[in-house]
Protein backbone atom coordinates (compact mmCIF):
# COMPACT_ATOMS: atom_id res chain seq x y z
CA UNK A 1 0.00 0.00 0.00
CA UNK A 2 1.50 3.31 -1.03
CA UNK A 3 0.30 5.41 1.84
CA UNK A 4 -0.67 5.14 5.43
CA UNK A 5 -4.19 5.95 6.65
CA UNK A 6 -4.59 9.64 7.26
CA UNK A 7 -6.64 11.53 9.75
CA UNK A 8 -9.87 13.02 8.46
CA UNK A 9 -9.98 16.77 8.44
CA UNK A 10 -12.93 18.93 7.62
CA UNK A 11 -12.28 21.70 5.15
CA UNK A 12 -13.09 25.23 6.13
CA UNK A 13 -13.47 28.25 3.95
CA UNK A 14 -10.31 30.24 3.41
CA UNK A 15 -10.31 33.97 3.76
CA UNK A 16 -8.80 35.98 0.94
CA UNK A 17 -5.28 37.00 1.83
CA UNK A 18 -5.88 36.63 5.53
CA UNK A 19 -5.01 32.95 5.61
CA UNK A 20 -3.68 32.04 9.00
CA UNK A 21 -0.05 31.00 9.01
CA UNK A 22 1.46 28.64 11.47
CA UNK A 23 4.96 28.50 12.72
CA UNK A 24 5.50 25.62 10.37
CA UNK A 25 4.30 27.58 7.40
CA UNK A 26 6.40 30.52 8.39
CA UNK A 27 9.44 28.32 8.55
CA UNK A 28 8.59 26.95 5.15
CA UNK A 29 8.24 30.42 3.70
CA UNK A 30 11.85 31.34 4.01
CA UNK A 31 13.34 31.17 7.43
CA UNK A 32 15.43 28.20 6.48
CA UNK A 33 18.99 27.49 5.58
CA UNK A 34 19.01 27.83 1.82
CA UNK A 35 21.06 24.73 1.22
CA UNK A 36 18.87 22.40 3.25
CA UNK A 37 18.28 19.16 1.35
CA UNK A 38 14.97 17.39 1.54
CA UNK A 39 11.80 18.35 3.34
CA UNK A 40 11.79 21.53 5.35
CA UNK A 41 9.84 21.38 8.58
CA UNK A 42 6.32 22.54 7.83
CA UNK A 43 6.92 22.50 4.07
CA UNK A 44 4.28 21.48 1.56
CA UNK A 45 6.25 18.26 1.27
CA UNK A 46 6.37 17.40 4.95
CA UNK A 47 2.75 18.39 5.54
CA UNK A 48 1.60 16.31 2.56
CA UNK A 49 3.69 13.33 3.58
CA UNK A 50 2.26 13.52 7.10
CA UNK A 51 -1.15 13.08 5.44
CA UNK A 52 0.04 10.13 3.38
CA UNK A 53 0.28 11.89 0.02
CA UNK A 54 3.06 13.63 -1.91
CA UNK A 55 3.32 17.19 -3.18
CA UNK A 56 5.54 17.52 -6.22
CA UNK A 57 6.75 19.91 -8.85
CA UNK A 58 8.34 19.83 -12.31
CA UNK A 59 11.71 21.21 -13.35
CA UNK A 60 13.81 21.21 -16.48
CA UNK A 61 17.58 20.95 -16.77
CA UNK A 62 17.92 24.70 -17.37
CA UNK A 63 16.32 25.25 -13.97
CA UNK A 64 19.16 23.47 -12.21
CA UNK A 65 21.33 26.61 -12.47
CA UNK A 66 18.69 28.75 -10.76
CA UNK A 67 19.49 28.59 -7.06
CA UNK A 68 16.37 30.35 -5.90
CA UNK A 69 14.28 27.85 -7.88
CA UNK A 70 16.16 24.76 -6.75
CA UNK A 71 16.04 25.90 -3.13
CA UNK A 72 12.25 26.01 -3.29
CA UNK A 73 12.04 22.77 -5.26
CA UNK A 74 14.37 20.91 -2.94
CA UNK A 75 12.79 22.03 0.31
CA UNK A 76 9.09 22.35 -0.50
CA UNK A 77 8.38 19.42 -2.79
CA UNK A 78 8.67 15.65 -2.44
CA UNK A 79 8.07 14.50 -6.03
CA UNK A 80 9.86 15.62 -9.16
CA UNK A 81 8.87 15.39 -12.81
CA UNK A 82 11.18 16.47 -15.64
CA UNK A 83 9.33 19.02 -17.77
CA UNK A 84 10.87 17.95 -21.10
CA UNK A 85 13.92 15.77 -20.48
CA UNK A 86 12.29 12.34 -20.71
CA UNK A 87 10.14 13.11 -23.75
CA UNK A 88 10.79 11.23 -26.95
CA UNK A 89 12.40 14.13 -28.82
CA UNK A 90 14.87 14.60 -25.99
CA UNK A 91 15.63 10.94 -25.34
CA UNK A 92 15.66 9.51 -28.87
CA UNK A 93 15.96 12.35 -31.36
CA UNK A 94 16.97 9.99 -34.15
CA UNK A 95 16.17 6.28 -34.56
CA UNK A 96 17.98 4.15 -32.00
CA UNK A 97 20.16 7.04 -30.80
CA UNK A 98 19.42 7.64 -27.12
CA UNK A 99 20.53 10.52 -24.90
CA UNK A 100 19.65 10.17 -21.23
CA UNK A 101 21.96 12.96 -20.05
CA UNK A 102 19.31 15.65 -19.46
CA UNK A 103 16.89 13.24 -17.77
CA UNK A 104 19.69 11.82 -15.64
CA UNK A 105 20.47 15.30 -14.33
CA UNK A 106 16.88 15.74 -13.15
CA UNK A 107 16.97 12.28 -11.57
CA UNK A 108 20.22 13.16 -9.78
CA UNK A 109 18.66 16.34 -8.35
CA UNK A 110 15.63 14.40 -7.17
CA UNK A 111 17.72 11.67 -5.61
CA UNK A 112 19.95 14.23 -3.87
CA UNK A 113 16.80 15.63 -2.28
CA UNK A 114 15.20 12.25 -1.55
CA UNK A 115 12.30 13.00 -3.86
CA UNK A 116 10.04 10.55 -5.64
CA UNK A 117 10.46 10.75 -9.41
CA UNK A 118 7.84 10.65 -12.13
CA UNK A 119 8.78 9.66 -15.65
CA UNK A 120 7.13 11.89 -18.24
CA UNK A 121 6.41 10.54 -20.83
CA UNK A 122 6.93 7.51 -23.05
CA UNK A 123 4.25 7.81 -25.74
CA UNK A 124 2.88 11.23 -26.74
CA UNK A 125 1.93 12.83 -30.03
CA UNK A 126 3.73 16.06 -29.03
CA UNK A 127 7.50 16.56 -28.75
CA UNK A 128 7.68 13.47 -30.91
CA UNK A 129 10.56 13.58 -33.40
CA UNK A 130 9.46 13.85 -36.98
CA UNK A 131 11.15 10.57 -37.88
CA UNK A 132 8.47 8.69 -35.90
CA UNK A 133 5.65 10.51 -37.66
CA UNK A 134 7.22 9.68 -41.00
CA UNK A 135 7.59 5.94 -40.34
CA UNK A 136 5.47 3.54 -42.41
CA UNK A 137 2.63 2.25 -40.19
CA UNK A 138 4.14 -1.21 -40.24
CA UNK A 139 7.23 0.04 -38.36
CA UNK A 140 5.62 2.18 -35.65
CA UNK A 141 4.95 -0.62 -33.17
CA UNK A 142 8.57 -1.76 -33.27
CA UNK A 143 9.80 1.81 -32.82
CA UNK A 144 7.39 2.38 -29.92
CA UNK A 145 8.34 -0.85 -28.17
CA UNK A 146 12.04 -0.15 -28.61
CA UNK A 147 11.67 3.39 -27.27
CA UNK A 148 9.69 2.25 -24.24
CA UNK A 149 11.94 -0.70 -23.47
CA UNK A 150 15.19 1.23 -23.79
CA UNK A 151 13.98 4.25 -21.83
CA UNK A 152 12.15 2.41 -19.04
CA UNK A 153 15.07 0.00 -18.67
CA UNK A 154 17.52 2.90 -18.34
CA UNK A 155 15.47 4.37 -15.48
CA UNK A 156 14.45 1.03 -14.00
CA UNK A 157 14.21 1.16 -10.23
CA UNK A 158 14.60 4.94 -10.07
CA UNK A 159 11.08 6.14 -10.83
CA UNK A 160 7.96 5.96 -8.74
CA UNK A 161 5.74 6.14 -11.81
CA UNK A 162 5.69 6.53 -15.58
CA UNK A 163 3.21 8.51 -17.63
CA UNK A 164 3.20 5.76 -20.22
CA UNK A 165 0.74 7.40 -22.60
CA UNK A 166 0.07 11.12 -22.45
CA UNK A 167 -2.86 13.13 -23.81
CA UNK A 168 -4.48 10.37 -25.83
CA UNK A 169 -7.96 11.83 -26.26
CA UNK A 170 -9.55 14.68 -28.17
CA UNK A 171 -11.92 16.97 -26.27
CA UNK A 172 -14.98 15.08 -27.55
CA UNK A 173 -13.64 11.79 -26.21
CA UNK A 174 -12.48 10.29 -29.49
CA UNK A 175 -8.94 8.97 -29.72
CA UNK A 176 -6.33 11.40 -30.94
CA UNK A 177 -5.29 10.17 -34.39
CA UNK A 178 -1.55 10.30 -33.84
CA UNK A 179 1.12 8.06 -35.34
CA UNK A 180 0.45 5.33 -32.78
CA UNK A 181 -3.30 5.26 -33.28
CA UNK A 182 -2.96 5.37 -37.04
CA UNK A 183 -0.61 2.39 -36.97
CA UNK A 184 -2.18 0.22 -34.27
CA UNK A 185 -5.64 1.55 -33.49
CA UNK A 186 -6.67 1.78 -29.83
CA UNK A 187 -4.62 -1.31 -29.04
CA UNK A 188 -1.42 0.73 -28.88
CA UNK A 189 -2.32 1.79 -25.33
CA UNK A 190 -2.38 -1.76 -23.95
CA UNK A 191 0.72 -2.60 -25.95
CA UNK A 192 2.60 0.39 -24.49
CA UNK A 193 1.55 -0.49 -20.94
CA UNK A 194 2.59 -4.13 -21.30
CA UNK A 195 5.94 -3.12 -22.78
CA UNK A 196 6.59 -0.65 -19.94
CA UNK A 197 5.68 -3.21 -17.29
CA UNK A 198 8.11 -5.73 -18.77
CA UNK A 199 10.91 -3.15 -18.73
CA UNK A 200 10.36 -1.75 -15.23
CA UNK A 201 8.04 -3.94 -13.15
CA UNK A 202 8.42 -1.63 -10.12
CA UNK A 203 7.07 1.57 -11.65
CA UNK A 204 3.41 2.51 -11.38
CA UNK A 205 2.04 2.84 -14.89
CA UNK A 206 -0.24 5.77 -15.70
CA UNK A 207 -2.30 7.27 -18.45
CA UNK A 208 -2.22 11.06 -18.14
CA UNK A 209 -4.38 13.78 -19.74
CA UNK A 210 -5.78 17.30 -19.36
CA UNK A 211 -9.41 18.44 -19.21
CA UNK A 212 -10.39 15.12 -17.66
CA UNK A 213 -10.68 16.53 -14.12
CA UNK A 214 -14.45 16.96 -14.18
CA UNK A 215 -17.22 14.72 -15.46
CA UNK A 216 -17.31 15.28 -19.23
CA UNK A 217 -16.99 13.49 -22.57
CA UNK A 218 -13.20 13.34 -22.37
CA UNK A 219 -13.09 11.96 -18.84
CA UNK A 220 -15.83 9.49 -19.82
CA UNK A 221 -13.54 8.26 -22.58
CA UNK A 222 -10.63 7.87 -20.16
CA UNK A 223 -12.89 6.10 -17.68
CA UNK A 224 -14.21 3.67 -20.27
CA UNK A 225 -10.71 2.91 -21.53
CA UNK A 226 -9.35 2.40 -18.00
CA UNK A 227 -12.25 0.10 -17.15
CA UNK A 228 -11.73 -1.91 -20.30
CA UNK A 229 -7.96 -2.21 -19.74
CA UNK A 230 -8.47 -3.32 -16.14
CA UNK A 231 -11.01 -5.95 -17.18
CA UNK A 232 -8.49 -7.35 -19.67
CA UNK A 233 -5.73 -7.51 -17.07
CA UNK A 234 -3.61 -4.86 -18.81
CA UNK A 235 -1.05 -3.41 -16.36
CA UNK A 236 -2.56 0.00 -15.63
CA UNK A 237 -2.01 1.33 -12.11
CA UNK A 238 -3.19 4.90 -12.22
CA UNK A 239 -4.67 7.84 -14.07
CA UNK A 240 -3.04 11.26 -13.95
CA UNK A 241 -5.22 14.36 -14.03
CA UNK A 242 -3.03 17.20 -15.27
CA UNK A 243 -5.21 19.94 -13.74
CA UNK A 244 -4.18 22.94 -15.84
CA UNK A 245 -6.95 25.12 -14.47
CA UNK A 246 -8.23 28.64 -15.04
CA UNK A 247 -8.80 30.66 -11.88
CA UNK A 248 -12.28 30.09 -10.49
CA UNK A 249 -12.97 27.16 -12.80
CA UNK A 250 -11.98 24.06 -10.85
CA UNK A 251 -14.76 21.64 -11.83
CA UNK A 252 -17.29 20.97 -9.08
CA UNK A 253 -17.36 17.31 -10.13
CA UNK A 254 -13.64 16.81 -9.44
CA UNK A 255 -14.16 14.60 -6.41
CA UNK A 256 -16.91 12.48 -7.95
CA UNK A 257 -14.80 12.02 -11.06
CA UNK A 258 -11.68 10.95 -9.17
CA UNK A 259 -13.75 8.53 -7.13
CA UNK A 260 -15.14 6.72 -10.17
CA UNK A 261 -11.57 5.96 -11.21
CA UNK A 262 -10.47 4.80 -7.76
CA UNK A 263 -13.56 2.55 -7.73
CA UNK A 264 -11.91 0.67 -10.60
CA UNK A 265 -9.00 -0.14 -8.29
CA UNK A 266 -6.76 2.54 -9.78
CA UNK A 267 -4.78 5.19 -7.97
CA UNK A 268 -5.26 8.76 -9.10
CA UNK A 269 -2.95 11.77 -8.94
CA UNK A 270 -3.04 15.44 -9.82
CA UNK A 271 0.02 15.57 -12.03
CA UNK A 272 0.51 19.07 -13.48
CA UNK A 273 -1.41 21.51 -11.34
CA UNK A 274 -1.50 25.21 -12.16
CA UNK A 275 -4.25 27.84 -12.19
CA UNK A 276 -3.83 30.63 -14.67
CA UNK A 277 -5.29 34.12 -14.86
CA UNK A 278 -5.10 37.27 -16.96
CA UNK A 279 -1.93 39.26 -16.36
CA UNK A 280 -1.22 41.28 -14.36
CA UNK A 281 -2.77 39.38 -11.46
CA UNK A 282 -4.93 41.28 -9.01
CA UNK A 283 -5.48 40.47 -5.36
CA UNK A 284 -8.98 39.08 -5.93
CA UNK A 285 -7.68 36.62 -8.52
CA UNK A 286 -4.78 35.62 -6.30
CA UNK A 287 -7.19 35.03 -3.44
CA UNK A 288 -9.42 32.92 -5.72
CA UNK A 289 -6.34 31.02 -6.82
CA UNK A 290 -5.70 30.26 -3.17
CA UNK A 291 -9.20 28.87 -2.82
CA UNK A 292 -8.72 26.82 -6.00
CA UNK A 293 -5.47 25.29 -4.77
CA UNK A 294 -7.02 24.55 -1.39
CA UNK A 295 -9.98 22.94 -3.13
CA UNK A 296 -7.73 20.63 -5.14
CA UNK A 297 -5.57 19.72 -2.14
CA UNK A 298 -8.62 19.09 0.03
CA UNK A 299 -10.23 16.98 -2.67
CA UNK A 300 -7.17 14.80 -3.06
CA UNK A 301 -7.01 14.33 0.70
CA UNK A 302 -10.67 13.35 0.73
CA UNK A 303 -10.37 10.74 -2.03
CA UNK A 304 -8.99 7.44 -0.84
CA UNK A 305 -6.66 6.42 -3.64
CA UNK A 306 -5.53 9.96 -4.53
CA UNK A 307 -1.82 9.47 -3.92
CA UNK A 308 -0.56 12.99 -4.45
CA UNK A 309 -0.38 16.26 -6.29
CA UNK A 310 2.28 17.88 -8.41
CA UNK A 311 2.46 21.45 -9.60
CA UNK A 312 3.80 22.03 -13.13
CA UNK A 313 6.92 24.22 -12.84
CA UNK A 314 8.06 25.89 -9.62
CA UNK A 315 7.31 29.61 -9.92
CA UNK A 316 5.43 31.90 -12.27
CA UNK A 317 8.69 32.90 -13.95
CA UNK A 318 9.25 29.31 -15.08
CA UNK A 319 5.76 28.53 -16.24
CA UNK A 320 4.85 27.32 -19.71
CA UNK A 321 1.58 29.29 -19.55
CA UNK A 322 2.52 32.74 -20.97
CA UNK A 323 4.14 31.05 -23.96
CA UNK A 324 1.00 29.10 -24.77
CA UNK A 325 -1.69 31.53 -23.60
CA UNK A 326 -0.39 35.04 -24.35
CA UNK A 327 -1.51 37.54 -21.71
CA UNK A 328 -2.13 34.83 -19.13
CA UNK A 329 0.05 33.36 -16.42
CA UNK A 330 0.67 33.61 -12.68
CA UNK A 331 -0.50 30.01 -12.40
CA UNK A 332 1.78 28.69 -9.68
CA UNK A 333 2.14 29.10 -5.91
CA UNK A 334 5.29 31.26 -6.25
CA UNK A 335 5.61 34.63 -7.94
CA UNK A 336 8.33 35.69 -10.36
CA UNK A 337 10.78 36.07 -7.45
CA UNK A 338 9.84 32.79 -5.74
CA UNK A 339 7.85 34.57 -3.08
CA UNK A 340 5.00 32.41 -1.84
CA UNK A 341 1.58 33.58 -3.01
CA UNK A 342 -1.79 33.16 -1.32
CA UNK A 343 -2.06 29.78 -3.07
CA UNK A 344 0.97 28.58 -1.13
CA UNK A 345 -0.50 29.59 2.20
CA UNK A 346 -3.88 28.15 1.23
CA UNK A 347 -2.23 24.84 0.31
CA UNK A 348 -0.34 24.76 3.59
CA UNK A 349 -3.58 25.42 5.39
CA UNK A 350 -5.44 22.73 3.45
CA UNK A 351 -2.70 20.26 4.38
CA UNK A 352 -3.30 20.96 8.05
CA UNK A 353 -0.46 23.43 8.46
CA UNK A 354 -2.65 25.74 10.48
CA UNK A 355 -5.60 25.21 12.77
CA UNK A 356 -8.97 26.90 12.68
CA UNK A 357 -8.11 28.34 16.08
CA UNK A 358 -4.52 29.45 15.77
CA UNK A 359 -2.50 30.46 18.77
CA UNK A 360 -1.14 34.01 18.82
CA UNK A 361 1.17 34.86 15.99
CA UNK A 362 4.23 32.69 16.06
CA UNK A 363 7.58 34.36 16.24
CA UNK A 364 9.86 31.97 14.46
CA UNK A 365 11.32 34.96 12.78
CA UNK A 366 13.56 35.02 15.76
CA UNK A 367 16.86 36.66 15.92
CA UNK A 368 18.80 33.54 15.09
CA UNK A 369 21.25 33.89 12.28
CA UNK A 370 22.20 30.88 10.16
CA UNK A 371 25.65 29.81 11.19
CA UNK A 372 26.58 29.41 7.56
CA UNK A 373 26.07 33.12 6.90
CA UNK A 374 28.92 35.26 8.16
CA UNK A 375 27.96 38.53 9.76
CA UNK A 376 28.67 41.15 7.12
CA UNK A 377 30.97 44.00 7.89
CA UNK A 378 30.35 47.58 6.80
CA UNK A 379 31.75 47.80 3.29
CA UNK A 380 33.85 50.74 2.12
CA UNK A 381 32.02 52.55 -0.60
CA UNK A 382 28.70 50.80 0.13
CA UNK A 383 25.61 52.81 -0.51
CA UNK A 384 22.07 51.66 -0.95
CA UNK A 385 18.58 52.45 -2.05
CA UNK A 386 15.49 50.55 -0.89
CA UNK A 387 12.15 50.40 -2.67
CA UNK A 388 9.08 48.83 -1.13
CA UNK A 389 5.90 47.21 -2.44
CA UNK A 390 3.20 46.97 0.18
CA UNK A 391 -0.04 44.97 0.09
CA UNK A 392 -2.34 45.43 3.04
CA UNK A 393 -5.64 44.09 4.28
CA UNK A 394 -7.64 44.55 7.46
CA UNK A 395 -5.27 42.79 9.86
CA UNK A 396 -2.20 42.01 7.82
CA UNK A 397 0.21 42.99 5.12
CA UNK A 398 2.97 41.72 2.90
CA UNK A 399 5.89 43.95 2.07
CA UNK A 400 8.53 43.29 -0.53
CA UNK A 401 11.76 45.22 -0.30
CA UNK A 402 14.26 45.61 -3.12
CA UNK A 403 17.72 46.65 -1.99
CA UNK A 404 19.97 48.20 -4.64
CA UNK A 405 23.70 48.53 -4.17
CA UNK A 406 24.36 52.09 -5.32
CA UNK A 407 27.98 51.95 -4.19
CA UNK A 408 31.09 51.12 -6.14
CA UNK A 409 32.00 47.85 -4.37
CA UNK A 410 30.37 44.46 -4.44
CA UNK A 411 28.45 43.71 -1.26
CA UNK A 412 29.40 40.21 -0.17
CA UNK A 413 26.95 39.18 2.53
CA UNK A 414 24.32 41.67 3.61
CA UNK A 415 22.32 42.68 6.64
CA UNK A 416 19.60 45.24 6.14
CA UNK A 417 18.43 46.91 9.32
CA UNK A 418 15.04 48.63 9.29
CA UNK A 419 12.22 49.81 11.55
CA UNK A 420 8.67 48.45 11.52
CA UNK A 421 5.78 50.74 12.43
CA UNK A 422 4.36 50.10 15.91
CA UNK A 423 1.84 47.28 16.17
CA UNK A 424 3.29 45.32 13.25
CA UNK A 425 4.56 41.79 13.94
CA UNK A 426 6.36 39.74 11.30
CA UNK A 427 4.96 36.23 10.85
CA UNK A 428 6.92 35.01 7.86
CA UNK A 429 9.63 35.97 5.41
CA UNK A 430 11.06 34.89 2.08
CA UNK A 431 14.47 35.22 0.45
CA UNK A 432 16.00 36.33 3.77
CA UNK A 433 15.97 35.59 7.47
CA UNK A 434 14.20 38.37 9.33
CA UNK A 435 14.16 39.06 13.03
CA UNK A 436 13.18 39.94 15.64
CA UNK A 437 9.45 40.04 14.92
CA UNK A 438 8.82 43.68 15.81
CA UNK A 439 10.57 46.97 16.41
CA UNK A 440 13.95 47.33 14.71
CA UNK A 441 14.61 44.28 12.54
CA UNK A 442 17.49 42.86 10.58
CA UNK A 443 17.10 40.93 7.35
CA UNK A 444 20.05 38.77 6.39
CA UNK A 445 20.78 37.11 3.08
CA UNK A 446 20.37 33.40 2.47
CA UNK A 447 23.07 31.25 0.91
CA UNK A 448 22.11 32.06 -2.67
CA UNK A 449 21.55 35.82 -2.60
CA UNK A 450 24.36 37.23 -0.50
CA UNK A 451 26.19 39.03 -3.31
CA UNK A 452 25.02 42.39 -4.66
CA UNK A 453 27.17 43.75 -7.45
CA UNK A 454 27.47 47.53 -7.88
CA UNK A 455 24.17 48.60 -9.46
CA UNK A 456 22.64 45.19 -8.67
CA UNK A 457 19.78 44.49 -6.32
CA UNK A 458 18.16 41.75 -4.28
CA UNK A 459 14.56 41.38 -3.18
CA UNK A 460 13.12 39.82 -0.08
CA UNK A 461 9.87 40.19 1.74
CA UNK A 462 7.85 39.45 4.78
CA UNK A 463 4.30 39.00 5.98
CA UNK A 464 3.12 40.77 9.13
CA UNK A 465 0.07 41.37 11.23
CA UNK A 466 -0.85 44.92 12.21
CA UNK A 467 -3.15 46.61 14.67
CA UNK A 468 -4.15 49.56 12.52
CA UNK A 469 -0.93 51.03 11.20
CA UNK A 470 -0.21 49.24 7.95
CA UNK A 471 2.49 51.65 6.86
CA UNK A 472 5.79 50.68 5.26
CA UNK A 473 9.07 49.89 6.96
CA UNK A 474 11.67 52.67 7.07
CA UNK A 475 15.04 53.84 8.40
CA UNK A 476 17.07 51.40 6.31
CA UNK A 477 20.74 50.76 6.63
CA UNK A 478 22.77 48.18 4.73
CA UNK A 479 25.74 46.68 6.54
CA UNK A 480 25.75 49.72 8.80
CA UNK A 481 25.48 52.31 6.02
CA UNK A 482 22.30 54.39 5.96
CA UNK A 483 20.34 53.95 2.74
CA UNK A 484 18.68 56.74 0.90
CA UNK A 485 14.93 56.58 0.41
CA UNK A 486 13.93 55.75 -3.14
O1 LIG B 1 14.49 22.75 -27.17
C1 LIG B 1 14.08 23.83 -28.02
C2 LIG B 1 15.22 24.79 -28.23
O2 LIG B 1 16.25 24.13 -28.93
C3 LIG B 1 14.72 25.99 -29.00
O3 LIG B 1 15.74 26.95 -29.10
C4 LIG B 1 13.53 26.63 -28.31
C5 LIG B 1 12.94 27.78 -29.11
O4 LIG B 1 11.62 28.02 -28.78
O5 LIG B 1 12.52 25.64 -28.15
C6 LIG B 1 12.95 24.55 -27.35
O6 LIG B 1 11.88 23.65 -27.21
C7 LIG B 1 10.84 24.06 -26.35
C8 LIG B 1 10.70 23.01 -25.26
O7 LIG B 1 9.58 23.30 -24.43
C9 LIG B 1 11.94 22.92 -24.38
O8 LIG B 1 12.18 24.13 -23.77
C10 LIG B 1 9.56 24.13 -27.15
O9 LIG B 1 9.63 25.22 -28.06
C11 LIG B 1 8.38 24.33 -26.24
O10 LIG B 1 7.18 24.21 -26.99
C12 LIG B 1 8.38 23.26 -25.17
O11 LIG B 1 7.29 23.52 -24.30
C13 LIG B 1 6.97 22.48 -23.42
C14 LIG B 1 5.59 21.94 -23.74
O12 LIG B 1 5.25 20.95 -22.78
C15 LIG B 1 5.49 21.32 -25.13
O13 LIG B 1 4.24 20.82 -25.34
C16 LIG B 1 7.00 23.04 -22.02
O14 LIG B 1 8.33 23.42 -21.68
C17 LIG B 1 6.48 21.99 -21.03
O15 LIG B 1 6.34 22.59 -19.77
C18 LIG B 1 5.12 21.48 -21.50
O16 LIG B 1 4.67 20.51 -20.61
C19 LIG B 1 3.40 19.94 -20.91
C20 LIG B 1 3.43 18.51 -20.45
O17 LIG B 1 4.53 17.83 -20.99
C21 LIG B 1 2.14 17.81 -20.81
N1 LIG B 1 0.98 18.52 -20.33
C22 LIG B 1 0.95 19.94 -20.65
C23 LIG B 1 2.24 20.63 -20.23
C24 LIG B 1 2.17 22.12 -20.48
O18 LIG B 1 2.04 22.39 -21.84
Boltz pocket constraint, residues with backbone or C-beta under 6 A from the ligand:
constraints:
  - pocket:
      binder: B
      contacts: [[A, 83], [A, 84], [A, 126], [A, 127], [A, 242], [A, 272], [A, 312], [A, 320], [A, 324]]
      max_distance: 6.0
